[in-house]
Amino acid sequence: MKNKKITLGIGGHHIGGSSIATIMGVNPWESPLTLAMHLKGIVPRTFTQDQLNLMRMGTTLEPDIIKRTEEALGIRVYNEDLT
């Protein structure tokens, strides 16, 4: 079951921080064309359970990472998804 692919709907509808490396052509796992097809809803995104677990961990850690970044750099980070 470890390699089972899970589809998370048709495309994301925004360009986020994770998309920048792909847009610049330096992401070894996704091409700019594939990203565009995901964003347009032409091709669904699929992930393994391991990838989903890592994404969940990133989501869980994000508020603390933002807080520590603000403290270290003396800046305010705005994220519309967090309160």
One Martini backbone bead per residue (centre of mass of N, CA, C, O) as a GRO file, in nm:
protein
   83
    1MET     BB    1   0.051   0.066  -0.007
    2LYS     BB    2   0.292   0.273  -0.033
    3ASN     BB    3   0.255   0.314  -0.373
    4LYS     BB    4  -0.006   0.437  -0.365
    5LYS     BB    5  -0.212   0.641  -0.544
    6ILE     BB    6  -0.342   0.973  -0.479
    7THR     BB    7  -0.615   1.171  -0.557
    8LEU     BB    8  -0.656   1.549  -0.543
    9GLY     BB    9  -0.801   1.624  -0.772
   10ILE     BB   10  -0.838   1.907  -0.987
   11GLY     BB   11  -0.622   2.096  -0.933
   12GLY     BB   12  -0.489   2.391  -0.877
   13HIS     BB   13  -0.553   2.768  -0.843
   14HIS     BB   14  -0.243   2.829  -0.769
   15ILE     BB   15   0.055   3.006  -0.696
   16GLY     BB   16   0.313   2.890  -0.503
   17GLY     BB   17   0.606   2.829  -0.351
   18SER     BB   18   0.625   2.534  -0.481
   19SER     BB   19   0.625   2.652  -0.792
   20ILE     BB   20   0.889   2.809  -0.851
   21ALA     BB   21   1.091   2.585  -0.937
   22THR     BB   22   0.921   2.495  -1.176
   23ILE     BB   23   0.911   2.763  -1.333
   24MET     BB   24   1.241   2.770  -1.340
   25GLY     BB   25   1.335   2.456  -1.405
   26VAL     BB   26   1.447   2.305  -1.104
   27ASN     BB   27   1.244   2.067  -1.093
   28PRO     BB   28   1.284   1.716  -1.100
   29TRP     BB   29   0.949   1.637  -1.068
   30GLU     BB   30   0.860   1.903  -1.243
   31SER     BB   31   0.718   2.066  -1.498
   32PRO     BB   32   0.585   2.344  -1.629
   33LEU     BB   33   0.370   2.191  -1.792
   34THR     BB   34   0.253   2.020  -1.565
   35LEU     BB   35   0.169   2.254  -1.387
   36ALA     BB   36  -0.025   2.382  -1.589
   37MET     BB   37  -0.212   2.131  -1.604
   38HIS     BB   38  -0.294   2.141  -1.308
   39LEU     BB   39  -0.402   2.438  -1.296
   40LYS     BB   40  -0.617   2.379  -1.540
   41GLY     BB   41  -0.733   2.071  -1.492
   42ILE     BB   42  -0.619   1.840  -1.689
   43VAL     BB   43  -0.443   1.719  -1.445
   44PRO     BB   44  -0.416   1.525  -1.189
   45ARG     BB   45  -0.310   1.492  -0.870
   46THR     BB   46  -0.060   1.265  -0.738
   47PHE     BB   47  -0.006   1.062  -0.434
   48THR     BB   48   0.156   0.930  -0.193
   49GLN     BB   49   0.146   0.856   0.132
   50ASP     BB   50   0.422   0.978   0.196
   51GLN     BB   51   0.364   1.256   0.073
   52LEU     BB   52   0.119   1.322   0.251
   53ASN     BB   53   0.273   1.312   0.519
   54LEU     BB   54   0.469   1.544   0.452
   55MET     BB   55   0.254   1.760   0.405
   56ARG     BB   56   0.131   1.743   0.686
   57MET     BB   57   0.389   1.825   0.835
   58GLY     BB   58   0.420   2.103   0.703
   59THR     BB   59   0.149   2.215   0.802
   60THR     BB   60   0.212   2.181   1.106
   61LEU     BB   61   0.496   2.356   1.099
   62GLU     BB   62   0.441   2.639   0.972
   63PRO     BB   63   0.378   2.832   1.214
   64ASP     BB   64   0.663   2.799   1.348
   65ILE     BB   65   0.832   2.890   1.107
   66ILE     BB   66   0.714   3.172   1.089
   67LYS     BB   67   0.785   3.267   1.372
   68ARG     BB   68   1.096   3.221   1.350
   69THR     BB   69   1.136   3.407   1.108
   70GLU     BB   70   1.039   3.666   1.236
   71GLU     BB   71   1.248   3.667   1.467
   72ALA     BB   72   1.514   3.646   1.295
   73LEU     BB   73   1.426   3.900   1.081
   74GLY     BB   74   1.212   4.117   1.176
   75ILE     BB   75   0.934   4.019   1.052
   76ARG     BB   76   0.627   4.000   0.867
   77VAL     BB   77   0.419   3.725   0.806
   78TYR     BB   78   0.186   3.662   0.550
   79ASN     BB   79  -0.110   3.441   0.582
   80GLU     BB   80  -0.427   3.366   0.472
   81ASP     BB   81  -0.447   3.065   0.614
   82LEU     BB   82  -0.366   3.207   0.875
   83THR     BB   83  -0.418   3.335   1.226
   0.00000   0.00000   0.00000
